Amino acid sequence: MNGKPSFFAELKRGNVYRAAVAYGVVAWFLTQLTTQVFPFFEIPNSAVRFVVIALAIGFPIAMLLSWLYELTPEGIVRTEDLDPVQARSVQRATGRILDFIIIGVLLLVIAMMIVGGRPFYRQTGESISQKTLPTSPAPAIFSAPGGRGREYR
């Protein structure tokens, strides 16, 4: 090539892929959280829509910022201002931080799915123990043509 890195190599160098995965996982978690919590507090559905739309609009902005800036021990620094040796070590450290964020949020998501799949309560709010109690049917009364009634179970 002509010495200039390809677009995808530049994205990989700038930890944009990891930032995209981290953003996607956190956005999914926030969407799940809002759809579960907002109705409990009687917050209208338009607020849930707003959160989803804001997260969708924020994705390209977050990707642009992750490409232009690096998170260093000194704070947030433009990628162009870093010397190449320091940039590689900073990108490695930033990548590890993003990996830990992704792993942590995924573990939280797995925990939510496990707890959410457990049948502690039915949809109506009755507990399972109330649902499984046997009930005896009411006796049926049969009335014969002669006017005499008999009870059947």
FENMO-V420330 format. One record per residue. N is the residue number from 1. RES is the residue in three letters. PHI is phi in whole degrees, 0 to 359 (none if undefined). BURIAL is + if it has 24 or more other C-alpha atoms within 12 Angstrom, else -. Layout:
((N,RES,PHI,BURIAL) (N,RES,PHI,BURIAL))
//
This chain:
((1,MET,none,-) (2,ASN,267,-) (3,GLY,89,-) (4,LYS,269,-) (5,PRO,292,-) (6,SER,291,-) (7,PHE,299,-) (8,PHE,289,-) (9,ALA,293,-) (10,GLU,293,-) (11,LEU,296,-) (12,LYS,294,-) (13,ARG,297,+) (14,GLY,271,+) (15,ASN,59,+) (16,VAL,290,+) (17,TYR,299,+) (18,ARG,295,+) (19,ALA,296,+) (20,ALA,294,+) (21,VAL,294,+) (22,ALA,298,+) (23,TYR,297,+) (24,GLY,298,+) (25,VAL,292,+) (26,VAL,293,+) (27,ALA,296,+) (28,TRP,297,+) (29,PHE,298,+) (30,LEU,296,+) (31,THR,296,+) (32,GLN,297,-) (33,LEU,297,-) (34,THR,292,+) (35,THR,291,+) (36,GLN,270,-) (37,VAL,271,-) (38,PHE,302,-) (39,PRO,297,-) (40,PHE,298,-) (41,PHE,265,-) (42,GLU,57,-) (43,ILE,279,-) (44,PRO,296,-) (45,ASN,296,-) (46,SER,296,-) (47,ALA,291,-) (48,VAL,295,-) (49,ARG,300,-) (50,PHE,299,-) (51,VAL,298,+) (52,VAL,295,+) (53,ILE,294,-) (54,ALA,297,-) (55,LEU,294,-) (56,ALA,292,-) (57,ILE,290,-) (58,GLY,287,-) (59,PHE,299,+) (60,PRO,296,-) (61,ILE,293,-) (62,ALA,296,+) (63,MET,292,+) (64,LEU,297,-) (65,LEU,294,-) (66,SER,289,+) (67,TRP,279,+) (68,LEU,276,-) (69,TYR,236,+) (70,GLU,238,+) (71,LEU,268,+) (72,THR,244,-) (73,PRO,299,-) (74,GLU,276,-) (75,GLY,126,-) (76,ILE,272,-) (77,VAL,229,-) (78,ARG,298,-) (79,THR,298,+) (80,GLU,294,-) (81,ASP,279,-) (82,LEU,271,-) (83,ASP,285,-) (84,PRO,302,-) (85,VAL,292,-) (86,GLN,293,-) (87,ALA,297,+) (88,ARG,296,-) (89,SER,291,-) (90,VAL,293,+) (91,GLN,294,+) (92,ARG,295,-) (93,ALA,294,-) (94,THR,296,+) (95,GLY,299,+) (96,ARG,294,-) (97,ILE,298,-) (98,LEU,296,+) (99,ASP,299,+) (100,PHE,294,-) (101,ILE,296,-) (102,ILE,298,+) (103,ILE,297,-) (104,GLY,298,-) (105,VAL,291,+) (106,LEU,296,-) (107,LEU,296,-) (108,LEU,296,-) (109,VAL,295,-) (110,ILE,299,-) (111,ALA,297,-) (112,MET,297,-) (113,MET,292,-) (114,ILE,293,-) (115,VAL,292,-) (116,GLY,291,-) (117,GLY,275,-) (118,ARG,282,-) (119,PRO,274,-) (120,PHE,287,-) (121,TYR,225,-) (122,ARG,282,-) (123,GLN,298,-) (124,THR,278,-) (125,GLY,102,-) (126,GLU,284,-) (127,SER,280,-) (128,ILE,294,-) (129,SER,298,-) (130,GLN,288,-) (131,LYS,289,-) (132,THR,272,-) (133,LEU,292,-) (134,PRO,286,-) (135,THR,238,-) (136,SER,272,-) (137,PRO,289,-) (138,ALA,291,-) (139,PRO,295,-) (140,ALA,267,-) (141,ILE,251,-) (142,PHE,253,-) (143,SER,250,-) (144,ALA,283,-) (145,PRO,298,-) (146,GLY,279,-) (147,GLY,94,-) (148,ARG,274,-) (149,GLY,256,-) (150,ARG,229,-) (151,GLU,262,-) (152,TYR,235,-) (153,ARG,244,-))
//
